[in-house]
Amino acid sequence: MANKEVDHNTHSGIAALSICESLLLALNDANILPEREIMGILEDAASAHENEGGSYTEIESHKAVAALIKSIISSGNSVRRK
């Protein structure tokens, strides 16, 4: 049962990330948010996770999330470069 819950959480996280990336792209494409604002949103999200506390497991999870967001920032996945 625990594996199904982990799989569900993992799949939910991947789905949420994909939806958020698509929304950021759409906002940029529609000239609603410029690239610098989108990058700021991503940087704020990474920073929020870097500064979270909790148990060792929770802190490690937050660090992993921050690293993933920073990877998105550095690879340019969420914003199409012009």
DSSP file (Angstrom, degrees, kcal/mol; ACC not computed):
  #  RESIDUE AA STRUCTURE BP1 BP2  ACC     N-H-->O    O-->H-N    N-H-->O    O-->H-N    TCO  KAPPA ALPHA  PHI   PSI    X-CA   Y-CA   Z-CA
    1    1 A M     >        0   0    0      0, 0.0     4,-1.7     0, 0.0     3,-0.2   0.000 360.0 360.0 360.0 -37.8    0.0    0.0    0.0
    2    2 A A  H  >  +     0   0    0      1,-0.2     4,-2.4     2,-0.2     5,-0.2   0.879 360.0  54.6 -61.9 -38.6    2.8    2.4    0.8
    3    3 A N  H  > S+     0   0    0      1,-0.2     4,-2.8     2,-0.2    -1,-0.2   0.876 105.4  52.7 -64.0 -36.9    4.3    2.1   -2.7
    4    4 A K  H  > S+     0   0    0      2,-0.2     4,-2.5     1,-0.2    -1,-0.2   0.891 109.8  49.0 -64.7 -38.5    0.9    3.1   -4.2
    5    5 A E  H  X S+     0   0    0     -4,-1.7     4,-2.6     2,-0.2    -2,-0.2   0.912 112.4  47.4 -67.2 -42.4    0.9    6.2   -2.0
    6    6 A V  H  X S+     0   0    0     -4,-2.4     4,-2.9     2,-0.2    -2,-0.2   0.930 113.0  49.0 -62.6 -46.1    4.4    7.1   -3.0
    7    7 A D  H  X S+     0   0    0     -4,-2.8     4,-3.0     2,-0.2     5,-0.2   0.918 111.6  49.5 -59.6 -43.7    3.6    6.5   -6.7
    8    8 A H  H  X S+     0   0    0     -4,-2.5     4,-2.7     2,-0.2    -2,-0.2   0.929 112.8  46.7 -61.6 -45.5    0.5    8.7   -6.4
    9    9 A N  H  X S+     0   0    0     -4,-2.6     4,-2.3     2,-0.2    -2,-0.2   0.910 113.8  48.4 -63.5 -42.0    2.4   11.5   -4.7
   10   10 A T  H  X S+     0   0    0     -4,-2.9     4,-2.3     2,-0.2    -2,-0.2   0.936 114.0  45.7 -63.4 -46.2    5.2   11.3   -7.3
   11   11 A H  H  X S+     0   0    0     -4,-3.0     4,-2.5     1,-0.2    -2,-0.2   0.886 111.8  52.1 -65.7 -38.3    2.7   11.3  -10.1
   12   12 A S  H  X S+     0   0    0     -4,-2.7     4,-2.6    -5,-0.2    -1,-0.2   0.911 110.3  48.9 -63.0 -41.5    0.8   14.2   -8.6
   13   13 A G  H  X S+     0   0    0     -4,-2.3     4,-2.4     2,-0.2    -2,-0.2   0.907 111.8  48.1 -64.7 -42.7    4.0   16.2   -8.2
   14   14 A I  H  X S+     0   0    0     -4,-2.3     4,-2.4     2,-0.2    -2,-0.2   0.913 112.6  49.2 -64.5 -42.5    5.0   15.6  -11.8
   15   15 A A  H  X S+     0   0    0     -4,-2.5     4,-2.5     2,-0.2    -2,-0.2   0.925 111.6  49.0 -62.5 -44.5    1.5   16.5  -13.0
   16   16 A A  H  X S+     0   0    0     -4,-2.6     4,-2.6     1,-0.2    -2,-0.2   0.911 111.4  49.6 -62.1 -42.6    1.6   19.7  -10.9
   17   17 A L  H  X S+     0   0    0     -4,-2.4     4,-2.7     2,-0.2    -1,-0.2   0.920 111.3  49.0 -62.5 -43.8    5.0   20.7  -12.2
   18   18 A S  H  X S+     0   0    0     -4,-2.4     4,-2.3     2,-0.2    -2,-0.2   0.908 112.1  48.4 -63.0 -42.2    3.9   20.1  -15.8
   19   19 A I  H  X S+     0   0    0     -4,-2.5     4,-2.5     2,-0.2    -2,-0.2   0.928 112.5  48.4 -64.2 -45.1    0.8   22.2  -15.4
   20   20 A C  H  X S+     0   0    0     -4,-2.6     4,-2.6     2,-0.2    -2,-0.2   0.914 111.0  50.0 -63.0 -42.6    2.7   25.0  -13.8
   21   21 A E  H  X S+     0   0    0     -4,-2.7     4,-2.4     1,-0.2    -1,-0.2   0.920 111.6  49.2 -61.6 -42.3    5.3   25.0  -16.5
   22   22 A S  H  X S+     0   0    0     -4,-2.3     4,-2.6     1,-0.2    -2,-0.2   0.905 110.9  49.8 -63.8 -41.3    2.6   25.1  -19.1
   23   23 A L  H  X S+     0   0    0     -4,-2.5     4,-2.7     2,-0.2    -2,-0.2   0.910 110.5  49.7 -63.7 -42.1    0.9   28.0  -17.3
   24   24 A L  H  X S+     0   0    0     -4,-2.6     4,-2.0     2,-0.2    -2,-0.2   0.913 112.1  48.3 -63.5 -41.6    4.1   29.9  -17.1
   25   25 A L  H  X S+     0   0    0     -4,-2.4     4,-3.1     2,-0.2    -2,-0.2   0.922 112.2  49.0 -62.5 -43.8    4.8   29.4  -20.8
   26   26 A A  H  X S+     0   0    0     -4,-2.6     4,-2.2     1,-0.2     6,-0.2   0.906 110.1  51.0 -64.2 -41.4    1.2   30.5  -21.7
   27   27 A L  H  <>S+     0   0    0     -4,-2.7     5,-2.7     2,-0.2     6,-1.7   0.873 114.2  44.6 -63.4 -36.7    1.5   33.6  -19.6
   28   28 A N  H ><5S+     0   0    0     -4,-2.0     3,-1.7     4,-0.2    -2,-0.2   0.924 112.3  51.0 -71.9 -44.9    4.8   34.5  -21.3
   29   29 A D  H 3<5S+     0   0    0     -4,-3.1    -2,-0.2     1,-0.3    -1,-0.2   0.842 110.0  50.2 -61.0 -34.5    3.4   33.7  -24.8
   30   30 A A  T 3<5S-     0   0    0     -4,-2.2    -1,-0.3    -5,-0.2    -2,-0.2   0.344 113.5-119.7 -86.5   7.2    0.4   35.9  -24.2
   31   31 A N  T < 5S+     0   0    0     -3,-1.7    -3,-0.2     2,-0.2    -2,-0.1   0.823  81.2 121.3  57.0  33.2    2.7   38.7  -23.1
   32   32 A I  S   <S+     0   0    0     -5,-2.7    -4,-0.2     1,-0.3    -5,-0.1   0.841  78.4  23.8 -88.9 -41.9    1.0   38.7  -19.6
   33   33 A L  S    S-     0   0    0     -6,-1.7    -1,-0.3    -9,-0.2    -2,-0.2  -0.992  81.5-135.8-125.4 128.0    4.2   38.0  -17.7
   34   34 A P    >>  -     0   0    0      0, 0.0     4,-1.9     0, 0.0     3,-0.7  -0.352  31.7-103.1 -74.8 163.2    7.7   38.8  -19.1
   35   35 A E  H 3> S+     0   0    0      1,-0.3     4,-2.9     2,-0.2     5,-0.2   0.869 120.2  57.8 -53.7 -41.6   10.5   36.3  -18.7
   36   36 A R  H 3> S+     0   0    0      1,-0.2     4,-1.8     2,-0.2    -1,-0.3   0.867 106.8  48.6 -62.1 -35.9   12.1   38.2  -15.9
   37   37 A E  H <> S+     0   0    0     -3,-0.7     4,-2.1     2,-0.2    -1,-0.2   0.899 111.7  49.1 -69.0 -40.9    8.9   37.9  -13.8
   38   38 A I  H  X S+     0   0    0     -4,-1.9     4,-2.3     2,-0.2    -2,-0.2   0.917 110.7  49.8 -65.0 -43.0    8.6   34.2  -14.5
   39   39 A M  H  X S+     0   0    0     -4,-2.9     4,-2.6     1,-0.2    -1,-0.2   0.882 109.2  53.3 -63.2 -36.5   12.2   33.7  -13.5
   40   40 A G  H  X S+     0   0    0     -4,-1.8     4,-2.6    -5,-0.2    -2,-0.2   0.894 106.8  51.8 -63.4 -40.6   11.5   35.6  -10.3
   41   41 A I  H  X S+     0   0    0     -4,-2.1     4,-2.2     2,-0.2    -2,-0.2   0.933 112.3  45.8 -60.6 -46.6    8.6   33.3   -9.6
   42   42 A L  H  X S+     0   0    0     -4,-2.3     4,-2.4     2,-0.2    -2,-0.2   0.908 112.9  49.6 -64.5 -42.2   10.8   30.3  -10.0
   43   43 A E  H  X S+     0   0    0     -4,-2.6     4,-2.5     2,-0.2    -1,-0.2   0.895 110.8  50.3 -64.5 -39.8   13.6   31.8   -7.9
   44   44 A D  H  X S+     0   0    0     -4,-2.6     4,-2.4     2,-0.2    -1,-0.2   0.906 110.5  49.9 -63.4 -41.5   11.2   32.7   -5.1
   45   45 A A  H  X S+     0   0    0     -4,-2.2     4,-1.7     2,-0.2    -2,-0.2   0.921 111.8  47.4 -64.0 -43.7    9.8   29.1   -5.1
   46   46 A A  H  X S+     0   0    0     -4,-2.4     4,-2.1     1,-0.2    -2,-0.2   0.927 112.5  49.7 -62.8 -44.4   13.3   27.7   -5.0
   47   47 A S  H  X S+     0   0    0     -4,-2.5     4,-1.6     1,-0.2    -2,-0.2   0.892 106.5  55.6 -62.6 -40.6   14.3   30.0   -2.1
   48   48 A A  H  < S+     0   0    0     -4,-2.4    -1,-0.2     1,-0.2     4,-0.2   0.905 111.0  44.5 -59.7 -41.5   11.2   29.2   -0.2
   49   49 A H  H >< S+     0   0    0     -4,-1.7     3,-1.0     1,-0.2    -1,-0.2   0.851 108.8  56.6 -72.9 -33.8   12.1   25.5   -0.3
   50   50 A E  H 3< S+     0   0    0     -4,-2.1    -1,-0.2     1,-0.2    -2,-0.2   0.822 110.2  45.9 -64.5 -29.7   15.7   26.2    0.6
   51   51 A N  T 3< S+     0   0    0     -4,-1.6    -1,-0.2    -5,-0.2    -2,-0.2   0.348  86.8 114.0 -98.8   5.7   14.6   28.0    3.8
   52   52 A E    <   -     0   0    0     -3,-1.0     2,-0.1    -4,-0.2    11,-0.1  -0.496  47.2-161.1 -78.2 147.2   12.1   25.4    5.0
   53   53 A G        +     0   0    0     -2,-0.2     2,-0.3     9,-0.0     9,-0.1  -0.177  32.2 108.0-105.6-158.1   12.7   23.5    8.2
   54   54 A G  S    S-     0   0    0     -2,-0.1     0, 0.0     4,-0.1     0, 0.0  -0.808  70.6 -16.0 122.5-162.7   11.3   20.4    9.6
   55   55 A S  S  > S-     0   0    0     -2,-0.3     4,-2.9     1,-0.1     5,-0.2  -0.190  72.9 -98.6 -69.6 168.7   12.5   16.9   10.2
   56   56 A Y  H  > S+     0   0    0      1,-0.2     4,-2.5     2,-0.2     5,-0.2   0.919 126.5  49.4 -54.8 -45.2   15.6   15.6    8.4
   57   57 A T  H  > S+     0   0    0      1,-0.2     4,-2.1     2,-0.2    -1,-0.2   0.901 111.7  48.1 -63.5 -42.0   13.4   13.9    5.8
   58   58 A E  H  > S+     0   0    0      2,-0.2     4,-2.6     1,-0.2    -2,-0.2   0.911 111.8  49.6 -65.4 -42.5   11.4   17.1    5.2
   59   59 A I  H  X S+     0   0    0     -4,-2.9     4,-2.5     1,-0.2    -2,-0.2   0.919 110.9  49.7 -63.0 -42.9   14.5   19.2    4.9
   60   60 A E  H  X S+     0   0    0     -4,-2.5     4,-2.0    -5,-0.2    -1,-0.2   0.884 110.5  50.9 -63.2 -38.0   16.0   16.8    2.4
   61   61 A S  H  X S+     0   0    0     -4,-2.1     4,-2.3     2,-0.2    -2,-0.2   0.923 110.4  48.6 -64.4 -44.5   12.7   16.8    0.4
   62   62 A H  H  X S+     0   0    0     -4,-2.6     4,-2.7     1,-0.2    -2,-0.2   0.896 110.0  52.1 -62.9 -40.1   12.7   20.6    0.4
   63   63 A K  H  X S+     0   0    0     -4,-2.5     4,-2.4     1,-0.2    -1,-0.2   0.902 109.3  50.0 -61.9 -40.3   16.4   20.7   -0.8
   64   64 A A  H  X S+     0   0    0     -4,-2.0     4,-2.1     2,-0.2    -2,-0.2   0.899 110.9  48.9 -65.5 -40.6   15.5   18.3   -3.6
   65   65 A V  H  X S+     0   0    0     -4,-2.3     4,-2.4     2,-0.2    -2,-0.2   0.927 111.2  49.8 -64.3 -44.7   12.6   20.4   -4.7
   66   66 A A  H  X S+     0   0    0     -4,-2.7     4,-2.5     1,-0.2    -2,-0.2   0.908 110.5  50.5 -60.3 -42.2   14.8   23.6   -4.6
   67   67 A A  H  X S+     0   0    0     -4,-2.4     4,-1.9     2,-0.2    -1,-0.2   0.888 109.8  50.6 -63.8 -39.1   17.4   21.7   -6.7
   68   68 A L  H  X S+     0   0    0     -4,-2.1     4,-1.9     2,-0.2    -2,-0.2   0.923 111.2  47.6 -64.5 -44.1   14.8   20.7   -9.2
   69   69 A I  H  X S+     0   0    0     -4,-2.4     4,-2.4     1,-0.2    -2,-0.2   0.911 111.0  51.1 -64.0 -42.1   13.5   24.3   -9.5
   70   70 A K  H  X S+     0   0    0     -4,-2.5     4,-2.7     1,-0.2    -1,-0.2   0.857 107.7  54.0 -63.4 -33.7   17.0   25.6   -9.9
   71   71 A S  H  X S+     0   0    0     -4,-1.9     4,-2.0     2,-0.2     6,-0.2   0.895 107.6  49.8 -65.3 -39.9   17.6   23.0  -12.7
   72   72 A I  H  X>S+     0   0    0     -4,-1.9     4,-1.3     2,-0.2     5,-1.1   0.916 111.7  49.5 -63.3 -43.0   14.5   24.3  -14.5
   73   73 A I  H  <5S+     0   0    0     -4,-2.4     3,-0.3     1,-0.2    -2,-0.2   0.943 113.5  44.7 -61.1 -48.7   15.9   27.8  -14.2
   74   74 A S  H  <5S+     0   0    0     -4,-2.7    -1,-0.2     1,-0.2    -2,-0.2   0.800 116.2  45.5 -71.2 -28.0   19.3   26.9  -15.5
   75   75 A S  H  <5S-     0   0    0     -4,-2.0    -1,-0.2    -5,-0.2    -2,-0.2   0.633 101.6-130.5 -90.4 -12.3   18.0   24.8  -18.4
   76   76 A G  T  <5 +     0   0    0     -4,-1.3     3,-0.5    -3,-0.3     5,-0.2   0.746  57.1 144.6  74.1  22.1   15.4   27.3  -19.4
   77   77 A N      < +     0   0    0     -5,-1.1    -4,-0.1    -6,-0.2    -5,-0.1   0.845  68.8  46.2 -62.9 -35.0   12.6   24.7  -19.6
   78   78 A S  S    S+     0   0    0     -6,-0.5     2,-0.5     1,-0.2    -1,-0.2   0.648 112.8  47.1 -88.3 -14.0    9.9   27.0  -18.3
   79   79 A V  S    S-     0   0    0     -3,-0.5     2,-0.6    -6,-0.1    -1,-0.2  -0.983  78.3-132.1-131.6 124.2   10.6   30.0  -20.5
   80   80 A R        -     0   0    0     -2,-0.5     2,-0.2   -55,-0.1    -3,-0.1  -0.623  28.2-131.9 -73.5 120.1   11.2   29.9  -24.2
   81   81 A R              0   0    0     -2,-0.6    -1,-0.1    -5,-0.2     0, 0.0  -0.537 360.0 360.0 -74.2 135.9   14.2   32.0  -24.9
   82   82 A K              0   0    0     -2,-0.2    -1,-0.1     0, 0.0    -2,-0.0   0.429 360.0 360.0 -98.1 360.0   13.8   34.5  -27.7
